[in-house]
């Protein structure tokens, strides 16, 4: 099976054969983890950073009244707490939303790899910039877009991010979020979420059944959301790189 983390880094920087082999070596011992399992808790010491190779997870914070705000969806290829110090402290809860394949990479191992292959460091920095761009986009989504625009933007973003690590996915994607999860991502009530999903279905834009989301009209969804994927695409790739990505993803 292809390595989603490797593909994500290959979108961020041009990696050579030795660098690709080194990343694959770091990911050689993944763990299978079920849905609704904690990957880290607020206050944990993070001596390593987990990487999602398959499945969906989420970072979130709990307010004093018990309400939950999901601050980041972690999709295949995503890392978290990779930029904290070896003795860094987690400031959010991280939980799986579906069965996941996770690999833990120690900060020490990654530092040694970057010392040996500086381009991997460039790729990680580029990935970090993308994370910051996603966070900024989410602030705008919750703060200024209406409910339908928020839902459409989330779908467009998830579809694009998944396409980076699975170029063969087409217009159907695995979408394990419950209506409660969507409410906590978008800052809406589950009732409001249900209404907007029904509206998108009735307008023939999507079908959501058994955790499979089919997008029937991506262009109209993008227009509703005002979605521009440029914040998710760190750089233009050469023809040679695109060919290597196709081979690795095959």
N, C-alpha and C positions, 0 to 999 in steps of 0.2 A: 504493500500500500504506500502511496506517496506520502511524503513528510510535509504537512501543511506549514509547519514553522519554517522549514527550509524554503519553501516556495514564497512565503511572506517576506523573508529576508532577501530573496533573489529579486523581488520587486523593488526593494529598497536600495540595493547596491549590486554591482556586477561581481559575482563570486566565481573564483576559479575552481578547478577540480579539487585541489587540496582543501580549499575552504569548504566546499560542499561536503567532502568526506569528513572533515572535522566536525561540522554541524551534525551530520548524521550520527557520528560517534557519540556526541553529547546526548542524543535522543534514543540511545540503544536500549534503555530499560524503562519503558513507559508502564504506568499502572492503569488498570481498568477501575473506574470509580462509578458507582451508581448515581442516580439522580437524587437531588436534595441532600447532598453530602457536603459538609464544610471542607473547604480547601485551606482556609486560614480564618482566624478570628481576630477581631480588634484587640490589639495589644500583643499579638504574637511576635516573637523575634523571627525575622526573615533572613536566615542564613543562605537560603536558596530562593530561586524564583520559579514558580510553576509555569509550564507552557501547555496550552490546550492543543493537542494533536487532533482530536475529534470531539464532537459534542459541543454543547453550549454551557457557559457558566456566567455568573454575574457578580459584580462588586456592588455592595449596597451599604447604606447606613440606616440605623434605627433611631428615630426621634424619641424624645421623652414620653410622648403620648402613645408610643408603640407603632406609629406609622413607619413604613419602610419606603426609602427612595433608592431605586436602582440607579447607580451612577455610571455604570459601564457594562455593556454586554461583551463577554469574552467568547469569541467565535474561533473555529479552527485556525491555528496559526498564531493566535494571540498569546502574549506573555503578560504577567503582572508582577508588580514589585521587583521588576528587573533593574530599576534605576535607584533602589535604595541601597544604603551601605550594608556590608555584611552583618552588622549588628542593628540594622534598621528595624523599626517597629511598624507593624501593620496598623493602619488607621481605619480600615473598613473590614467588613465581613466579606468573604468570597465563598460562594456556594454553587454547586453544579445545578443546572436547570434540566439536564438530561444526562443519561449515561455518557461518561467522558473517558477519553484516554489522555492521561496527564503524565508529563515527565518533569521532574524537578532538576534544575541545573543550578549548581552552587555558584555563588558569586566568584569564588576563588577560581573555579574552572573557567568561567567566562572571562575573567581578567587575564588568565594565562593565554586563552585563545586569542583575545584581542591583541595582546602583546606580540603574539606570533603572526597574526593575520589582521593588520589594522583595518582592512576593508570590512571585516565583520563588525568592528566597532562603528564604522561609518553606517553600516546597515542598521545596527541597533539604535544609533542616534536618529537616523531617518525614521525608524519605526516609532521612536519616542515622539518625534514631531507630529507624526500622524495621530498618535494618541491624544496629544494636546489639541489638535485640530478637531478631532471627534468630540472632545469635551466642550470646546467652544461652540460647536454646532448644536450639541444637546442643550446648552444654556439658551441659545436662541430658540430652539424648538419648544422648550417648556415655557420660556418667558414671553415669546411674541407670536408664535403660530397658533392658529385655532386648532380645535380638536381633530378635524379631518386632515388638516395639513400636517399635524404632528404624526398621525398614524401613517399617512402616505410617505412622509420623509423617513420614518423608521424602516418601513418596508423597503424603500429604495436603497437606503444605506446598507441594510443587512444583505440585500441581493448583491450589491456591488462588492462588498467586503468578501462575501463567500465566493464570488466569481474570481477573485484574485488567487485563491488557492484551489479552485476547482473549475477550470475553464470549460468543462463539459457539462456543467450543471443545467444550462438552459434556463427556462422561465419557471421551473418548479424547484422549490427549496424546502429543506427540512426546517420547520418553524415550531419549536417545542414550547413557546411562550403561552401560558394560560392568560385568561382575561385579567386575573389578579396581577400577574407579572407585567402585562402591558400597562395596567393602571399605575404600577409603581415605577415604570420607565417613563411614562408620559405625563405623570402628575394629574391623572384623571380618575374618575370613579369607575369601577367595573361596569356599572350600568351604562355610563357614557361610552366606554370602550365597546360594549356590545352593540350599541346603536351605530357607531361609526363603522364597525366591521360589517354590519348589515347593509349600511349605505354603500360601501365599496362593493359588496356582493351584488346588490340590486342594480348598480350601475355597470355591472359586467366587467369590473376591473380586476377582481381577484376571486379565487375560490380557496377556502381554508377548511380542510377536512383531515381528521386523523393526523394532525401535526405536519401535514403537507400543505404548503402554500403555493398555489399556482397563480402567477401573474399573467393576466390576459391582455393587459394594455399598459406596458411599462411607460410609454411616452406620456400618456395622460396622467399616470401617477406622478411622474416627475414634474409635470406642469402644475399639478395641484400642490405639490410639496415645495416647488421652487428649488428642486434638487439639482445641484451641480457637483459632480463627483470629484472635482479637481482637488479638494482637500484630502481625498483618500488615495490619490495617485502621486507618489512622491517625485517621480521623474519619468522621462521618456526613455523607453528601452530600445536598444539596437535590434536589428533583425536577427543577429546571432543570438542575443539573449532570449528573444521570444522563442526561437527554435529550441534552445536548451530547456526552457520552461515547459514547452510542449512535450519534450521527450521525458522529462522527469515526472510530469503530471500524468503521463499516459498509464 
